[in-house]
Amino acid sequence: MNKRFIIGLFVLLIFLIAYKSGFLGAITLENLKYYAHQLKWYVAHHYWKVVFVYWLIYTISMIFSLPCAAIFTMAGGYMFGMIAVLYVTTALTLGSLGAFLIARYVLGDFLQERYGKHLATFNKAMKHDGGWYLFTIRLIPVIPFFMVNSLVALTRISVRDFVISTFFGMIFPTVIFTFAGTELASVQEVNDVFSTKVLLALSFMILFSLLPLLYKFLKERK
């Protein structure tokens, strides 16, 4: 049996198990608040063990593209404070790299082998400027994180650009959700994180990140 098919089937199986077992359904803001005091107790008595387990679960969840990044990040902010930004960004980056490599092996190489000639122009753009595109997308937290990892894997963006853009592109959104976690009592739903000031700040950062691409486009038009 084709190795790509087996790996793809395994990832799908893990996702279905996480869904059917109730794991994904349990990752909610309501449950985070309900178990908040217990989590604090474990952190106070077993800090580094909790950090390791939290980081490991977060990383594995990202590798298998489980949609739970927002709640996990807020949980980190609540349990560890703003230092969780470091734990989250490393887990997100490593987990995203795993998901990226799996998606590229399972589907990306196949699509490029079959439709490479038709995608030549697109591949060239992604190879040279894919890092900036991805960096900009990472600043938009409303776009599902797992979806970005999978779709970008189908392009010719380099692994190095993927890692750098993911790490630095996720810092600001991670800070936002981590801070929301430190103020957990005042957050009634995940959408409360996106205040007017936060949205304005994100908009300015997105526009700023697009300036190099705009400059290059105008330069090539001359």
C-alpha atoms as an extended CHARMM CRD file, in Angstrom:
* protein
*
       222  EXT
         1         1  MET       CA              0.0000000000        0.0000000000        0.0000000000  PROA      1               0.0000000000
         2         2  ASN       CA              1.2190000000        3.5300000000       -0.8110000000  PROA      2               0.0000000000
         3         3  LYS       CA              3.1010000000        5.1400000000        2.1070000000  PROA      3               0.0000000000
         4         4  ARG       CA              1.4670000000        8.4940000000        1.4700000000  PROA      4               0.0000000000
         5         5  PHE       CA             -1.9660000000        6.9460000000        1.7330000000  PROA      5               0.0000000000
         6         6  ILE       CA             -1.0790000000        5.1740000000        4.9930000000  PROA      6               0.0000000000
         7         7  ILE       CA              0.2650000000        8.3590000000        6.6070000000  PROA      7               0.0000000000
         8         8  GLY       CA             -2.7460000000       10.3840000000        5.4560000000  PROA      8               0.0000000000
         9         9  LEU       CA             -5.0890000000        7.7020000000        6.7770000000  PROA      9               0.0000000000
        10        10  PHE       CA             -3.2560000000        7.6560000000       10.1210000000  PROA      10              0.0000000000
        11        11  VAL       CA             -3.5690000000       11.4480000000       10.5380000000  PROA      11              0.0000000000
        12        12  LEU       CA             -7.2650000000       11.2670000000        9.6540000000  PROA      12              0.0000000000
        13        13  LEU       CA             -7.7180000000        8.4390000000       12.1660000000  PROA      13              0.0000000000
        14        14  ILE       CA             -6.0930000000       10.4780000000       14.9590000000  PROA      14              0.0000000000
        15        15  PHE       CA             -8.3760000000       13.4190000000       14.1250000000  PROA      15              0.0000000000
        16        16  LEU       CA            -11.4730000000       11.2030000000       14.2160000000  PROA      16              0.0000000000
        17        17  ILE       CA            -10.3960000000        9.6410000000       17.5180000000  PROA      17              0.0000000000
        18        18  ALA       CA             -9.8820000000       13.0880000000       19.0320000000  PROA      18              0.0000000000
        19        19  TYR       CA            -13.3400000000       14.1100000000       17.8310000000  PROA      19              0.0000000000
        20        20  LYS       CA            -15.2500000000       10.9490000000       18.7210000000  PROA      20              0.0000000000
        21        21  SER       CA            -13.5540000000       10.5220000000       22.1080000000  PROA      21              0.0000000000
        22        22  GLY       CA            -14.7630000000       13.9530000000       23.1740000000  PROA      22              0.0000000000
        23        23  PHE       CA            -11.2600000000       15.4420000000       23.4100000000  PROA      23              0.0000000000
        24        24  LEU       CA            -12.0100000000       18.2900000000       21.0010000000  PROA      24              0.0000000000
        25        25  GLY       CA            -15.4140000000       18.8690000000       22.5620000000  PROA      25              0.0000000000
        26        26  ALA       CA            -13.7680000000       19.2100000000       25.9750000000  PROA      26              0.0000000000
        27        27  ILE       CA            -11.3840000000       21.9440000000       24.8240000000  PROA      27              0.0000000000
        28        28  THR       CA            -13.7270000000       24.8550000000       25.5390000000  PROA      28              0.0000000000
        29        29  LEU       CA            -13.5680000000       28.1420000000       27.3820000000  PROA      29              0.0000000000
        30        30  GLU       CA            -16.2420000000       26.9170000000       29.7750000000  PROA      30              0.0000000000
        31        31  ASN       CA            -14.2000000000       23.8660000000       30.7820000000  PROA      31              0.0000000000
        32        32  LEU       CA            -11.0530000000       25.9500000000       31.1070000000  PROA      32              0.0000000000
        33        33  LYS       CA            -12.8340000000       28.1750000000       33.6070000000  PROA      33              0.0000000000
        34        34  TYR       CA            -14.3850000000       25.2020000000       35.4050000000  PROA      34              0.0000000000
        35        35  TYR       CA            -11.0180000000       23.5190000000       36.0030000000  PROA      35              0.0000000000
        36        36  ALA       CA             -9.0850000000       26.7660000000       36.4680000000  PROA      36              0.0000000000
        37        37  HSD       CA             -8.3640000000       26.3250000000       40.1910000000  PROA      37              0.0000000000
        38        38  GLN       CA             -7.2280000000       22.7260000000       39.7370000000  PROA      38              0.0000000000
        39        39  LEU       CA             -4.8690000000       23.7670000000       36.9580000000  PROA      39              0.0000000000
        40        40  LYS       CA             -3.4130000000       26.4920000000       39.1680000000  PROA      40              0.0000000000
        41        41  TRP       CA             -2.8540000000       23.9440000000       41.9410000000  PROA      41              0.0000000000
        42        42  TYR       CA             -0.9330000000       21.6150000000       39.6380000000  PROA      42              0.0000000000
        43        43  VAL       CA              1.1720000000       24.4980000000       38.3560000000  PROA      43              0.0000000000
        44        44  ALA       CA              1.9900000000       25.6140000000       41.9060000000  PROA      44              0.0000000000
        45        45  HSD       CA              3.0820000000       22.1130000000       42.9740000000  PROA      45              0.0000000000
        46        46  HSD       CA              4.4940000000       20.6120000000       39.7480000000  PROA      46              0.0000000000
        47        47  TYR       CA              5.4550000000       23.5910000000       37.5930000000  PROA      47              0.0000000000
        48        48  TRP       CA              7.9500000000       22.0440000000       35.1620000000  PROA      48              0.0000000000
        49        49  LYS       CA              6.0050000000       18.8000000000       34.7950000000  PROA      49              0.0000000000
        50        50  VAL       CA              2.8980000000       20.7840000000       33.8820000000  PROA      50              0.0000000000
        51        51  VAL       CA              4.9010000000       22.9340000000       31.4520000000  PROA      51              0.0000000000
        52        52  PHE       CA              6.2960000000       19.8270000000       29.7420000000  PROA      52              0.0000000000
        53        53  VAL       CA              2.9120000000       18.0630000000       29.4930000000  PROA      53              0.0000000000
        54        54  TYR       CA              1.2300000000       21.2610000000       28.2830000000  PROA      54              0.0000000000
        55        55  TRP       CA              3.9500000000       21.8610000000       25.6670000000  PROA      55              0.0000000000
        56        56  LEU       CA              3.8970000000       18.2370000000       24.5040000000  PROA      56              0.0000000000
        57        57  ILE       CA              0.0880000000       18.0630000000       24.1600000000  PROA      57              0.0000000000
        58        58  TYR       CA              0.0690000000       21.4240000000       22.3450000000  PROA      58              0.0000000000
        59        59  THR       CA              2.7850000000       20.3100000000       19.9240000000  PROA      59              0.0000000000
        60        60  ILE       CA              1.1420000000       16.9610000000       19.1630000000  PROA      60              0.0000000000
        61        61  SER       CA             -2.2250000000       18.6740000000       18.6740000000  PROA      61              0.0000000000
        62        62  MET       CA             -0.6780000000       20.9650000000       16.0710000000  PROA      62              0.0000000000
        63        63  ILE       CA              1.0750000000       18.0900000000       14.2900000000  PROA      63              0.0000000000
        64        64  PHE       CA             -2.2730000000       16.3670000000       13.8110000000  PROA      64              0.0000000000
        65        65  SER       CA             -4.0310000000       19.6420000000       12.9220000000  PROA      65              0.0000000000
        66        66  LEU       CA             -6.4740000000       19.6350000000       15.8340000000  PROA      66              0.0000000000
        67        67  PRO       CA             -8.3630000000       22.9720000000       16.0000000000  PROA      67              0.0000000000
        68        68  CYS       CA             -7.6670000000       23.9340000000       19.6020000000  PROA      68              0.0000000000
        69        69  ALA       CA             -4.8710000000       26.5390000000       19.4360000000  PROA      69              0.0000000000
        70        70  ALA       CA             -6.8920000000       29.4870000000       20.7840000000  PROA      70              0.0000000000
        71        71  ILE       CA             -8.0970000000       27.7290000000       23.9600000000  PROA      71              0.0000000000
        72        72  PHE       CA             -4.7090000000       26.0750000000       24.5510000000  PROA      72              0.0000000000
        73        73  THR       CA             -2.9910000000       29.4530000000       24.2980000000  PROA      73              0.0000000000
        74        74  MET       CA             -5.4180000000       31.0770000000       26.7210000000  PROA      74              0.0000000000
        75        75  ALA       CA             -4.9150000000       28.1430000000       29.0920000000  PROA      75              0.0000000000
        76        76  GLY       CA             -1.1750000000       28.7500000000       28.9360000000  PROA      76              0.0000000000
        77        77  GLY       CA             -1.6670000000       32.4150000000       29.7630000000  PROA      77              0.0000000000
        78        78  TYR       CA             -3.8540000000       31.5340000000       32.7310000000  PROA      78              0.0000000000
        79        79  MET       CA             -1.5300000000       28.8510000000       34.1100000000  PROA      79              0.0000000000
        80        80  PHE       CA              1.8910000000       30.3670000000       33.4860000000  PROA      80              0.0000000000
        81        81  GLY       CA              1.4010000000       34.0690000000       32.7960000000  PROA      81              0.0000000000
        82        82  MET       CA              3.0570000000       35.8620000000       29.8830000000  PROA      82              0.0000000000
        83        83  ILE       CA              6.0390000000       33.4760000000       29.8720000000  PROA      83              0.0000000000
        84        84  ALA       CA              3.5770000000       31.1250000000       28.1450000000  PROA      84              0.0000000000
        85        85  VAL       CA              4.2430000000       33.1130000000       24.9580000000  PROA      85              0.0000000000
        86        86  LEU       CA              7.5920000000       31.3070000000       24.7770000000  PROA      86              0.0000000000
        87        87  TYR       CA              6.0500000000       27.8830000000       25.4210000000  PROA      87              0.0000000000
        88        88  VAL       CA              3.2670000000       28.4620000000       22.9090000000  PROA      88              0.0000000000
        89        89  THR       CA              5.3460000000       29.8630000000       20.0450000000  PROA      89              0.0000000000
        90        90  THR       CA              7.8390000000       26.9950000000       20.2250000000  PROA      90              0.0000000000
        91        91  ALA       CA              5.0400000000       24.3970000000       20.4070000000  PROA      91              0.0000000000
        92        92  LEU       CA              3.1430000000       26.0830000000       17.5780000000  PROA      92              0.0000000000
        93        93  THR       CA              6.2240000000       26.2980000000       15.3800000000  PROA      93              0.0000000000
        94        94  LEU       CA              7.3760000000       22.7240000000       15.9410000000  PROA      94              0.0000000000
        95        95  GLY       CA              3.8520000000       21.3010000000       15.6710000000  PROA      95              0.0000000000
        96        96  SER       CA              3.1330000000       23.3300000000       12.5380000000  PROA      96              0.0000000000
        97        97  LEU       CA              6.3630000000       22.1080000000       10.9800000000  PROA      97              0.0000000000
        98        98  GLY       CA              5.2610000000       18.5290000000       11.6000000000  PROA      98              0.0000000000
        99        99  ALA       CA              1.8410000000       19.1660000000       10.0400000000  PROA      99              0.0000000000
       100       100  PHE       CA              3.4960000000       21.0000000000        7.1350000000  PROA      100             0.0000000000
       101       101  LEU       CA              5.9020000000       18.1500000000        6.3710000000  PROA      101             0.0000000000
       102       102  ILE       CA              3.1380000000       15.5300000000        6.5930000000  PROA      102             0.0000000000
       103       103  ALA       CA              0.8570000000       17.4970000000        4.2550000000  PROA      103             0.0000000000
       104       104  ARG       CA              3.7010000000       18.1280000000        1.8270000000  PROA      104             0.0000000000
       105       105  TYR       CA              4.6660000000       14.4500000000        1.7310000000  PROA      105             0.0000000000
       106       106  VAL       CA              1.0970000000       13.1620000000        1.4620000000  PROA      106             0.0000000000
       107       107  LEU       CA             -0.3030000000       15.6670000000       -1.0610000000  PROA      107             0.0000000000
       108       108  GLY       CA              2.1650000000       18.4290000000       -1.9170000000  PROA      108             0.0000000000
       109       109  ASP       CA              4.7220000000       16.3930000000       -3.8520000000  PROA      109             0.0000000000
       110       110  PHE       CA              1.9640000000       14.5290000000       -5.6980000000  PROA      110             0.0000000000
       111       111  LEU       CA              0.2840000000       17.7590000000       -6.8330000000  PROA      111             0.0000000000
       112       112  GLN       CA              3.5760000000       19.3350000000       -7.8490000000  PROA      112             0.0000000000
       113       113  GLU       CA              4.5830000000       16.2450000000       -9.8510000000  PROA      113             0.0000000000
       114       114  ARG       CA              1.2600000000       16.1810000000      -11.6360000000  PROA      114             0.0000000000
       115       115  TYR       CA              0.5300000000       19.8960000000      -12.1140000000  PROA      115             0.0000000000
       116       116  GLY       CA              3.9820000000       21.4530000000      -11.7070000000  PROA      116             0.0000000000
       117       117  LYS       CA              3.9960000000       22.9810000000      -15.2100000000  PROA      117             0.0000000000
       118       118  HSD       CA              0.6600000000       24.6960000000      -14.6340000000  PROA      118             0.0000000000
       119       119  LEU       CA              1.8310000000       26.0090000000      -11.2540000000  PROA      119             0.0000000000
       120       120  ALA       CA              5.2030000000       27.2920000000      -12.4530000000  PROA      120             0.0000000000
       121       121  THR       CA              4.4250000000       31.0040000000      -12.0080000000  PROA      121             0.0000000000
       122       122  PHE       CA              2.7460000000       30.4520000000       -8.6620000000  PROA      122             0.0000000000
       123       123  ASN       CA              5.6300000000       28.2610000000       -7.4610000000  PROA      123             0.0000000000
       124       124  LYS       CA              8.1460000000       30.9270000000       -8.4100000000  PROA      124             0.0000000000
       125       125  ALA       CA              6.2510000000       33.5870000000       -6.4530000000  PROA      125             0.0000000000
       126       126  MET       CA              5.9450000000       31.3630000000       -3.3850000000  PROA      126             0.0000000000
       127       127  LYS       CA              9.5840000000       30.3320000000       -3.5430000000  PROA      127             0.0000000000
       128       128  HSD       CA             10.7700000000       33.9450000000       -3.5030000000  PROA      128             0.0000000000
       129       129  ASP       CA              8.0820000000       35.7100000000       -1.4430000000  PROA      129             0.0000000000
       130       130  GLY       CA              6.2200000000       32.8810000000        0.2650000000  PROA      130             0.0000000000
       131       131  GLY       CA              7.7410000000       33.7990000000        3.6220000000  PROA      131             0.0000000000
       132       132  TRP       CA              6.1870000000       37.2670000000        3.5230000000  PROA      132             0.0000000000
       133       133  TYR       CA              2.8110000000       35.9060000000        2.4230000000  PROA      133             0.0000000000
       134       134  LEU       CA              2.8100000000       33.3830000000        5.2540000000  PROA      134             0.0000000000
       135       135  PHE       CA              3.9840000000       35.9450000000        7.7960000000  PROA      135             0.0000000000
       136       136  THR       CA              1.0360000000       38.1640000000        6.8450000000  PROA      136             0.0000000000
       137       137  ILE       CA             -1.4370000000       35.2780000000        7.0520000000  PROA      137             0.0000000000
       138       138  ARG       CA             -0.1390000000       34.3200000000       10.5010000000  PROA      138             0.0000000000
       139       139  LEU       CA             -1.0880000000       37.8030000000       11.7270000000  PROA      139             0.0000000000
       140       140  ILE       CA             -4.7460000000       37.0570000000       10.9320000000  PROA      140             0.0000000000
       141       141  PRO       CA             -5.8230000000       34.7560000000       13.8030000000  PROA      141             0.0000000000
       142       142  VAL       CA             -9.3440000000       34.2990000000       12.4030000000  PROA      142             0.0000000000
       143       143  ILE       CA             -7.9280000000       32.0470000000        9.6660000000  PROA      143             0.0000000000
       144       144  PRO       CA             -7.8020000000       28.4820000000       11.0720000000  PROA      144             0.0000000000
       145       145  PHE       CA             -4.2130000000       27.6910000000       11.9860000000  PROA      145             0.0000000000
       146       146  PHE       CA             -4.3330000000       24.0420000000       10.9110000000  PROA      146             0.0000000000
       147       147  MET       CA             -5.7830000000       25.0250000000        7.5240000000  PROA      147             0.0000000000
       148       148  VAL       CA             -2.8980000000       27.4070000000        6.8190000000  PROA      148             0.0000000000
       149       149  ASN       CA             -0.3260000000       24.7130000000        7.6010000000  PROA      149             0.0000000000
       150       150  SER       CA             -1.9260000000       22.2350000000        5.2120000000  PROA      150             0.0000000000
       151       151  LEU       CA             -2.5200000000       24.6360000000        2.3210000000  PROA      151             0.0000000000
       152       152  VAL       CA              0.9310000000       26.2380000000        2.4630000000  PROA      152             0.0000000000
       153       153  ALA       CA              2.4830000000       22.7580000000        2.3780000000  PROA      153             0.0000000000
       154       154  LEU       CA              1.0810000000       22.3400000000       -1.1350000000  PROA      154             0.0000000000
       155       155  THR       CA              3.2230000000       25.2380000000       -2.3950000000  PROA      155             0.0000000000
       156       156  ARG       CA              6.9570000000       25.5220000000       -3.0430000000  PROA      156             0.0000000000
       157       157  ILE       CA              7.7230000000       27.6290000000        0.0280000000  PROA      157             0.0000000000
       158       158  SER       CA             10.9680000000       26.4490000000        1.6360000000  PROA      158             0.0000000000
       159       159  VAL       CA             10.9900000000       24.7570000000        5.0460000000  PROA      159             0.0000000000
       160       160  ARG       CA             13.2690000000       27.4980000000        6.3680000000  PROA      160             0.0000000000
       161       161  ASP       CA             10.8810000000       30.2800000000        5.2860000000  PROA      161             0.0000000000
       162       162  PHE       CA              7.9550000000       28.3450000000        6.7250000000  PROA      162             0.0000000000
       163       163  VAL       CA              9.6010000000       28.0010000000       10.1460000000  PROA      163             0.0000000000
       164       164  ILE       CA             10.8140000000       31.6090000000       10.3500000000  PROA      164             0.0000000000
       165       165  SER       CA              7.5020000000       33.0860000000        9.1570000000  PROA      165             0.0000000000
       166       166  THR       CA              5.5050000000       30.8730000000       11.5040000000  PROA      166             0.0000000000
       167       167  PHE       CA              7.6130000000       31.6540000000       14.5580000000  PROA      167             0.0000000000
       168       168  PHE       CA              7.7350000000       35.4330000000       14.1250000000  PROA      168             0.0000000000
       169       169  GLY       CA              4.2830000000       35.7210000000       12.5660000000  PROA      169             0.0000000000
       170       170  MET       CA              2.6480000000       34.0010000000       15.5300000000  PROA      170             0.0000000000
       171       171  ILE       CA              4.2700000000       36.0840000000       18.2670000000  PROA      171             0.0000000000
       172       172  PHE       CA              1.7850000000       38.9630000000       18.2230000000  PROA      172             0.0000000000
       173       173  PRO       CA             -1.4040000000       36.8070000000       18.0120000000  PROA      173             0.0000000000
       174       174  THR       CA              0.0560000000       34.5750000000       20.7390000000  PROA      174             0.0000000000
       175       175  VAL       CA              0.6420000000       37.5850000000       22.9840000000  PROA      175             0.0000000000
       176       176  ILE       CA             -2.9980000000       38.6140000000       22.4850000000  PROA      176             0.0000000000
       177       177  PHE       CA             -4.4570000000       35.2230000000       23.4260000000  PROA      177             0.0000000000
       178       178  THR       CA             -1.9530000000       34.6740000000       26.2390000000  PROA      178             0.0000000000
       179       179  PHE       CA             -2.8590000000       38.0240000000       27.7790000000  PROA      179             0.0000000000
       180       180  ALA       CA             -6.5380000000       37.1080000000       27.4410000000  PROA      180             0.0000000000
       181       181  GLY       CA             -5.7260000000       33.9730000000       29.4290000000  PROA      181             0.0000000000
       182       182  THR       CA             -4.2280000000       36.0310000000       32.2440000000  PROA      182             0.0000000000
       183       183  GLU       CA             -7.5500000000       37.8900000000       32.3820000000  PROA      183             0.0000000000
       184       184  LEU       CA             -9.6110000000       34.7100000000       32.0900000000  PROA      184             0.0000000000
       185       185  ALA       CA            -12.3540000000       35.7900000000       34.5010000000  PROA      185             0.0000000000
       186       186  SER       CA            -13.2970000000       38.7380000000       32.2820000000  PROA      186             0.0000000000
       187       187  VAL       CA            -13.4250000000       36.7170000000       29.0300000000  PROA      187             0.0000000000
       188       188  GLN       CA            -16.9080000000       35.3600000000       28.3220000000  PROA      188             0.0000000000
       189       189  GLU       CA            -16.1690000000       33.9450000000       24.8540000000  PROA      189             0.0000000000
       190       190  VAL       CA            -13.1600000000       33.6550000000       22.5610000000  PROA      190             0.0000000000
       191       191  ASN       CA            -14.3580000000       36.5330000000       20.3590000000  PROA      191             0.0000000000
       192       192  ASP       CA            -13.9970000000       38.8800000000       23.3520000000  PROA      192             0.0000000000
       193       193  VAL       CA            -10.2390000000       38.7580000000       22.7070000000  PROA      193             0.0000000000
       194       194  PHE       CA            -10.6710000000       40.8660000000       19.5640000000  PROA      194             0.0000000000
       195       195  SER       CA            -11.3190000000       44.3390000000       20.9050000000  PROA      195             0.0000000000
       196       196  THR       CA            -11.3030000000       47.3870000000       18.6160000000  PROA      196             0.0000000000
       197       197  LYS       CA             -7.7600000000       48.2830000000       19.6840000000  PROA      197             0.0000000000
       198       198  VAL       CA             -6.5280000000       44.7610000000       19.0090000000  PROA      198             0.0000000000
       199       199  LEU       CA             -8.1350000000       44.6980000000       15.5640000000  PROA      199             0.0000000000
       200       200  LEU       CA             -6.6040000000       48.0590000000       14.6930000000  PROA      200             0.0000000000
       201       201  ALA       CA             -3.1720000000       46.9000000000       15.8340000000  PROA      201             0.0000000000
       202       202  LEU       CA             -3.4940000000       43.7260000000       13.7560000000  PROA      202             0.0000000000
       203       203  SER       CA             -4.5800000000       45.7470000000       10.7200000000  PROA      203             0.0000000000
       204       204  PHE       CA             -1.5450000000       48.0320000000       10.9620000000  PROA      204             0.0000000000
       205       205  MET       CA              0.7980000000       45.0630000000       11.3520000000  PROA      205             0.0000000000
       206       206  ILE       CA             -0.7200000000       43.3340000000        8.3290000000  PROA      206             0.0000000000
       207       207  LEU       CA             -0.3540000000       46.4780000000        6.2230000000  PROA      207             0.0000000000
       208       208  PHE       CA              3.2290000000       46.9140000000        7.4360000000  PROA      208             0.0000000000
       209       209  SER       CA              4.0780000000       43.3030000000        6.5440000000  PROA      209             0.0000000000
       210       210  LEU       CA              2.7780000000       43.8580000000        3.0020000000  PROA      210             0.0000000000
       211       211  LEU       CA              4.9960000000       46.8910000000        2.3290000000  PROA      211             0.0000000000
       212       212  PRO       CA              8.0020000000       44.8850000000        1.0290000000  PROA      212             0.0000000000
       213       213  LEU       CA              5.7610000000       43.0220000000       -1.4150000000  PROA      213             0.0000000000
       214       214  LEU       CA              4.1300000000       46.2630000000       -2.5430000000  PROA      214             0.0000000000
       215       215  TYR       CA              7.5550000000       47.8590000000       -3.0410000000  PROA      215             0.0000000000
       216       216  LYS       CA              8.7330000000       44.8920000000       -5.1110000000  PROA      216             0.0000000000
       217       217  PHE       CA              5.5590000000       44.9470000000       -7.2090000000  PROA      217             0.0000000000
       218       218  LEU       CA              5.8840000000       48.6630000000       -7.9670000000  PROA      218             0.0000000000
       219       219  LYS       CA              9.5660000000       48.2790000000       -8.7440000000  PROA      219             0.0000000000
       220       220  GLU       CA              8.8690000000       45.5100000000      -11.2670000000  PROA      220             0.0000000000
       221       221  ARG       CA              6.1620000000       47.6190000000      -12.9250000000  PROA      221             0.0000000000
       222       222  LYS       CA              8.6350000000       50.3940000000      -13.7670000000  PROA      222             0.0000000000
